[in-house]
Amino acid sequence: MIQQKSLLFFIILTCLILLLPNTIFAQEETMLEDEAMQVEEQIFEAEVLDVLSEKEITRENGTTGLQQNVQLKGLTKNVKDKEMTYFGISDLEVVSAVTVEKGDKVIVSYSKDIDGNEKYFIQDHVRRAGLFWLALIFCVLIIAIGKWKGIKALISLAVTFFIIMKWIVPKIMTGSNPLLISLIGAVVILAVIVYLTWGWKNKSHLAMLSIFISLIVTGLISIVFTKLTKLSGLAQDDVVYLIGINGVNINFEGLLLAGIIIGTLGVLDDVVISQISTVEQIKEANPNLSKKELFKRGLRVGVDHISSMTNTLFLAYAGAALPLLMLFNLNMEPFISFSQVINNEVIAVEIVRTLTGSIGLILAMPCATILAARYLKIR
């Protein structure tokens, strides 16, 4: 019965989400159609037929690189079976130049110079095959080990991806408030996860209330300290490409806040669900415990859990910023002193992201524990 209610909830919610973007974003899709067609004509996939010649170069710092002239064959419809040559050997070194082998599939950009001559440039490798097999192994393992819960986890993952890509991102791209949109999207994502996992029951409602309170607190703290540290949200290189895109004025400070909220979702969900389950098990083992004693015992378990989850959050952000950490170790500009390091916006963003997310997790644990100890009902 619980599983049927969970699936019914999931189906209704998914249908609503599927319908919403179609009615809201039809205009944007029409506006972008011409641009998408132009990109399709200029960027395409090709197969490496042969590496015609190679040249090894030595840079000023002593490192080496490889330049190649490559024979290509187009794979997409506009250039299907068309053969072309990429001239990568030149006096001008391209740092991001891609090294290829015969049989590789690559992404190629096409342009014409002032004289109308066609020029091709290999931008990157096509990685779909490797990603497909990795995703397949992941799905097989989670279903084989998790059984029905594994299937529900995959459904939750698919819904999460869909909401982010089809609702949160498009709404932000139209100029909507990124923080508000991310909060709404986060609540919907976690509602799907919680109710699909537990069904429509008392502890599901308590989990959602705990998560909602924690998200609001995390959002408020993020706003306060983003203002205090004067973060613009423009520190990342990728953000530059969004400035003035499609004539929309994107709120980059809000985009930074939205990233903090979304980045906290996974561990927040884990902390709340685990904590409520812990209190439930303690209460089932000893129904005679007072609410105060139940809270204390649940809190002891939660303290250990929150310590490991905070470290997990820090390691996740530190891993993403590993190249920057290497620059600190080399004492390269502009990271000479510790003061300069933490004043750099790229670093300040990661500090604010890590600490505000961790504060949200820390507060979520006692919040979930006290709600579960006071209101959780067991059969």
C-alpha positions as CSV (number, residue, x, y, z in Angstrom):
1,M,0.0,0.0,0.0
2,I,2.8,2.4,0.9
3,Q,4.7,1.6,-2.3
4,Q,1.5,2.2,-4.3
5,K,1.0,5.6,-2.7
6,S,4.6,6.5,-3.2
7,L,4.5,5.6,-6.9
8,L,1.2,7.5,-7.3
9,F,2.7,10.6,-5.7
10,F,5.8,10.3,-8.0
11,I,3.7,9.9,-11.1
12,I,1.5,12.9,-10.3
13,L,4.5,15.1,-9.4
14,T,6.4,14.1,-12.5
15,C,3.4,14.9,-14.8
16,L,3.1,18.3,-13.2
17,I,6.8,19.0,-13.7
18,L,6.7,17.7,-17.3
19,L,3.8,20.0,-18.2
20,L,5.2,23.1,-16.5
21,P,8.3,23.7,-18.6
22,N,6.3,23.2,-21.8
23,T,3.9,26.0,-21.0
24,I,6.5,28.4,-19.5
25,F,9.5,28.0,-21.8
26,A,7.9,27.6,-25.2
27,Q,8.8,31.3,-26.0
28,E,12.5,30.8,-25.0
29,E,12.8,27.7,-27.1
30,T,11.5,29.6,-30.1
31,M,14.0,32.4,-29.5
32,L,16.9,30.1,-29.2
33,E,16.0,27.9,-32.2
34,D,18.0,29.9,-34.8
35,E,21.0,30.1,-32.5
36,A,20.9,26.3,-31.9
37,M,20.8,25.7,-35.7
38,Q,23.8,27.9,-36.2
39,V,25.8,26.1,-33.6
40,E,24.9,22.8,-35.2
41,E,26.3,24.0,-38.5
42,Q,29.6,25.1,-36.9
43,I,30.3,22.3,-34.4
44,F,30.0,18.6,-35.4
45,E,31.3,15.2,-34.6
46,A,34.0,13.5,-36.7
47,E,36.1,10.3,-36.8
48,V,39.9,10.3,-37.0
49,L,40.8,8.5,-40.2
50,D,44.5,9.0,-39.9
51,V,47.2,11.0,-38.1
52,L,49.1,12.5,-41.0
53,S,52.1,13.9,-39.1
54,E,53.2,14.8,-35.6
55,K,55.6,17.3,-34.0
56,E,56.8,17.3,-30.4
57,I,57.4,20.8,-29.0
58,T,59.2,21.9,-25.9
59,R,57.8,24.7,-23.8
60,E,59.8,27.4,-22.0
61,N,59.2,25.6,-18.7
62,G,60.7,22.4,-20.0
63,T,57.4,20.5,-20.5
64,T,56.6,18.9,-23.8
65,G,53.5,18.9,-26.0
66,L,52.4,17.2,-29.2
67,Q,51.0,18.9,-32.3
68,Q,49.2,16.9,-35.0
69,N,47.9,17.2,-38.5
70,V,44.8,14.9,-38.7
71,Q,42.6,13.5,-41.5
72,L,38.9,13.5,-40.4
73,K,35.6,12.2,-41.6
74,G,32.3,13.9,-40.7
75,L,29.7,11.9,-38.8
76,T,26.8,14.3,-38.3
77,K,24.2,14.9,-41.0
78,N,25.5,18.3,-42.3
79,V,29.0,16.9,-43.0
80,K,28.2,13.1,-43.2
81,D,31.2,11.2,-44.8
82,K,32.9,14.5,-45.8
83,E,36.7,14.3,-45.4
84,M,38.6,17.2,-44.0
85,T,42.0,18.0,-42.6
86,Y,42.9,19.6,-39.2
87,F,46.2,21.4,-39.4
88,G,47.4,21.3,-35.8
89,I,51.1,21.7,-36.5
90,S,52.0,25.4,-36.4
91,D,54.3,28.0,-34.7
92,L,51.3,29.0,-32.5
93,E,50.9,26.6,-29.5
94,V,47.3,25.9,-28.4
95,V,47.4,24.9,-24.7
96,S,44.1,23.1,-25.0
97,A,45.0,21.1,-28.1
98,V,43.7,17.6,-28.1
99,T,45.9,14.6,-28.9
100,V,44.1,11.9,-30.9
101,E,44.7,8.4,-32.4
102,K,43.2,6.7,-35.4
103,G,39.6,5.7,-34.8
104,D,38.9,8.3,-32.2
105,K,35.7,10.2,-32.4
106,V,36.1,13.9,-31.8
107,I,34.1,17.2,-31.7
108,V,35.2,19.6,-34.4
109,S,34.5,23.3,-34.9
110,Y,34.3,24.8,-38.4
111,S,34.9,28.4,-39.5
112,K,36.2,30.4,-42.5
113,D,39.0,32.9,-42.5
114,I,39.0,36.3,-44.1
115,D,39.8,34.8,-47.5
116,G,37.0,32.3,-47.3
117,N,39.2,29.3,-46.6
118,E,37.7,26.5,-44.5
119,K,39.4,25.9,-41.2
120,Y,38.8,23.0,-38.8
121,F,39.8,22.7,-35.1
122,I,39.5,19.6,-32.9
123,Q,37.9,20.8,-29.7
124,D,37.5,17.6,-27.6
125,H,36.9,13.9,-27.6
126,V,33.4,12.4,-27.8
127,R,33.0,10.6,-24.4
128,R,29.5,9.2,-24.7
129,A,30.5,5.6,-24.9
130,G,32.6,5.6,-21.8
131,L,29.9,7.6,-19.9
132,F,27.3,5.1,-21.0
133,W,29.1,2.1,-19.8
134,L,29.9,3.7,-16.5
135,A,26.2,4.7,-16.0
136,L,25.2,1.1,-17.0
137,I,27.5,-0.4,-14.4
138,F,26.2,2.0,-11.8
139,C,22.5,1.1,-12.6
140,V,23.1,-2.6,-12.6
141,L,24.9,-2.6,-9.3
142,I,22.4,-0.4,-7.5
143,I,19.5,-2.5,-8.7
144,A,21.3,-5.8,-8.0
145,I,22.3,-4.8,-4.4
146,G,19.4,-2.4,-3.5
147,K,16.6,-4.3,-5.3
148,W,13.4,-2.3,-5.0
149,K,15.1,0.5,-3.0
150,G,17.7,0.6,-5.7
151,I,15.1,1.2,-8.4
152,K,13.5,3.9,-6.3
153,A,16.9,5.5,-5.9
154,L,17.4,5.6,-9.7
155,I,13.9,7.1,-10.1
156,S,14.8,9.8,-7.6
157,L,18.1,10.5,-9.4
158,A,16.3,10.8,-12.7
159,V,13.7,13.2,-11.2
160,T,16.5,15.3,-9.6
161,F,18.3,15.6,-12.9
162,F,15.1,16.5,-14.7
163,I,14.1,19.2,-12.3
164,I,17.5,20.8,-12.3
165,M,17.9,20.8,-16.1
166,K,14.3,21.4,-17.1
167,W,13.0,23.7,-14.4
168,I,15.7,25.3,-12.2
169,V,18.2,26.1,-15.0
170,P,15.7,27.4,-17.6
171,K,14.0,29.6,-14.9
172,I,17.3,31.1,-13.9
173,M,18.1,31.7,-17.6
174,T,15.0,33.8,-18.0
175,G,16.0,36.1,-15.2
176,S,14.1,34.6,-12.3
177,N,15.6,34.9,-8.8
178,P,18.1,32.0,-8.6
179,L,17.9,31.6,-4.8
180,L,14.1,31.4,-4.8
181,I,14.0,29.0,-7.7
182,S,16.7,26.7,-6.2
183,L,14.8,26.6,-2.9
184,I,11.5,25.6,-4.6
185,G,13.4,23.1,-6.7
186,A,15.2,21.7,-3.7
187,V,12.0,21.1,-1.8
188,V,10.4,19.4,-4.7
189,I,13.5,17.2,-5.3
190,L,13.7,16.2,-1.6
191,A,9.9,15.6,-1.5
192,V,10.2,13.1,-4.3
193,I,13.2,11.4,-2.6
194,V,11.6,11.2,0.9
195,Y,8.1,10.1,-0.2
196,L,9.4,7.7,-2.7
197,T,11.6,6.2,-0.1
198,W,9.2,6.1,2.9
199,G,5.8,6.6,1.4
200,W,3.1,8.9,2.7
201,K,3.6,8.5,6.5
202,N,4.4,10.4,9.6
203,K,8.2,10.2,9.5
204,S,8.1,11.4,5.8
205,H,6.3,14.6,6.9
206,L,8.8,15.1,9.7
207,A,11.7,14.7,7.3
208,M,10.3,17.2,4.9
209,L,9.7,19.7,7.7
210,S,13.2,19.3,9.0
211,I,14.7,19.6,5.5
212,F,12.6,22.7,4.8
213,I,13.7,24.5,8.0
214,S,17.3,23.6,7.3
215,L,17.1,24.9,3.7
216,I,15.6,28.2,4.8
217,V,18.3,28.6,7.5
218,T,21.1,27.7,5.0
219,G,19.7,30.2,2.5
220,L,19.5,33.0,5.1
221,I,23.1,32.3,6.3
222,S,24.3,32.2,2.7
223,I,22.7,35.6,1.9
224,V,24.2,37.2,5.0
225,F,27.7,36.0,4.5
226,T,27.7,36.5,0.7
227,K,26.9,40.1,1.5
228,L,29.5,40.4,4.3
229,T,32.2,38.9,2.1
230,K,31.0,40.9,-0.9
231,L,31.0,38.0,-3.3
232,S,29.9,38.9,-6.8
233,G,29.4,35.3,-8.1
234,L,31.6,36.2,-11.1
235,A,34.8,34.5,-9.9
236,Q,34.4,31.3,-12.0
237,D,35.6,31.3,-15.6
238,D,32.4,29.6,-16.9
239,V,30.2,32.5,-15.6
240,V,31.8,34.8,-18.2
241,Y,29.9,33.0,-21.0
242,L,26.5,33.8,-19.3
243,I,27.0,37.5,-19.2
244,G,24.4,39.1,-21.4
245,I,23.4,35.8,-23.0
246,N,20.0,35.9,-24.8
247,G,19.6,39.5,-23.5
248,V,18.8,38.3,-20.0
249,N,20.3,39.9,-17.0
250,I,21.2,37.0,-14.7
251,N,21.6,37.6,-11.0
252,F,25.1,36.1,-10.5
253,E,25.1,36.6,-6.8
254,G,21.8,34.7,-6.6
255,L,23.3,32.1,-8.9
256,L,26.1,31.5,-6.4
257,L,23.5,31.1,-3.6
258,A,21.5,28.7,-5.7
259,G,24.7,26.6,-6.2
260,I,25.2,26.5,-2.4
261,I,21.6,25.3,-1.8
262,I,21.8,22.6,-4.5
263,G,25.2,21.5,-3.4
264,T,23.9,20.9,0.1
265,L,20.9,18.8,-0.9
266,G,22.5,15.4,-1.1
267,V,24.1,15.4,2.4
268,L,21.2,17.2,3.9
269,D,18.8,14.4,2.7
270,D,21.2,11.8,4.1
271,V,21.5,13.4,7.5
272,V,17.7,14.0,8.0
273,I,16.6,10.6,6.8
274,S,19.3,8.8,8.8
275,Q,18.5,10.7,12.0
276,I,14.8,10.1,11.9
277,S,15.4,6.4,11.2
278,T,17.7,6.3,14.2
279,V,15.1,7.8,16.5
280,E,12.5,5.4,15.1
281,Q,14.7,2.4,15.8
282,I,15.5,3.6,19.4
283,K,11.8,4.2,20.1
284,E,10.8,0.8,18.7
285,A,13.5,-0.9,20.9
286,N,12.3,0.9,24.0
287,P,8.9,2.5,23.7
288,N,9.0,3.5,27.4
289,L,11.7,6.1,26.8
290,S,10.7,9.7,27.5
291,K,10.9,12.2,24.7
292,K,13.8,13.9,26.4
293,E,15.8,10.7,26.8
294,L,14.9,9.7,23.2
295,F,16.2,13.1,22.0
296,K,19.5,12.6,23.9
297,R,20.1,9.1,22.6
298,G,19.3,10.1,19.0
299,L,21.5,13.2,19.4
300,R,24.5,11.0,20.4
301,V,24.3,9.1,17.2
302,G,23.7,12.2,15.2
303,V,26.8,13.9,16.5
304,D,29.0,11.2,15.0
305,H,27.1,11.2,11.8
306,I,27.3,15.0,11.3
307,S,31.1,15.0,12.0
308,S,31.7,12.6,9.1
309,M,29.2,14.4,6.8
310,T,30.8,17.8,7.4
311,N,34.2,16.3,6.5
312,T,32.6,14.8,3.4
313,L,31.2,18.2,2.3
314,F,34.6,19.8,2.8
315,L,36.4,17.1,0.9
316,A,34.0,17.4,-2.0
317,Y,34.6,21.1,-2.4
318,A,38.4,20.7,-1.8
319,G,38.5,18.1,-4.5
320,A,36.9,20.5,-7.0
321,A,39.3,23.2,-6.0
322,L,42.4,21.0,-6.1
323,P,44.2,22.9,-8.9
324,L,43.9,26.1,-6.8
325,L,45.3,24.3,-3.8
326,M,48.3,23.4,-5.9
327,L,48.9,27.1,-6.7
328,F,48.9,27.9,-3.0
329,N,51.6,25.3,-2.4
330,L,53.7,26.8,-5.2
331,N,53.3,30.4,-3.8
332,M,52.3,31.7,-7.2
333,E,50.6,35.0,-7.8
334,P,48.1,36.1,-6.6
335,F,48.4,33.5,-3.8
336,I,51.5,34.6,-2.0
337,S,50.3,35.0,1.6
338,F,47.5,33.4,3.6
339,S,45.7,36.8,3.7
340,Q,45.8,37.0,-0.1
341,V,44.6,33.4,-0.5
342,I,41.4,33.9,1.5
343,N,40.7,37.3,0.0
344,N,40.7,35.9,-3.5
345,E,37.1,35.5,-4.5
346,V,37.5,32.1,-6.0
347,I,38.7,30.8,-2.6
348,A,36.3,32.9,-0.6
349,V,33.4,31.4,-2.5
350,E,34.6,27.9,-1.6
351,I,35.0,28.8,2.0
352,V,31.5,30.4,2.2
353,R,30.0,27.4,0.3
354,T,31.6,24.9,2.6
355,L,30.9,26.6,5.9
356,T,27.3,27.6,5.1
357,G,26.5,24.2,3.8
358,S,28.0,22.6,6.9
359,I,26.0,25.0,9.2
360,G,22.9,23.9,7.4
361,L,23.8,20.2,8.0
362,I,24.7,20.8,11.7
363,L,21.4,22.5,12.4
364,A,19.4,19.8,10.4
365,M,20.6,17.1,12.8
366,P,19.1,18.4,16.1
367,C,16.1,19.8,14.2
368,A,15.3,16.3,12.8
369,T,16.1,14.6,16.1
370,I,13.8,16.8,18.2
371,L,10.9,16.6,15.8
372,A,11.2,12.9,15.6
373,A,11.5,12.5,19.3
374,R,8.4,14.6,19.9
375,Y,6.1,13.7,17.1
376,L,7.2,10.4,15.5
377,K,4.6,7.6,15.8
378,I,5.5,4.0,15.6
379,R,3.3,1.0,14.8
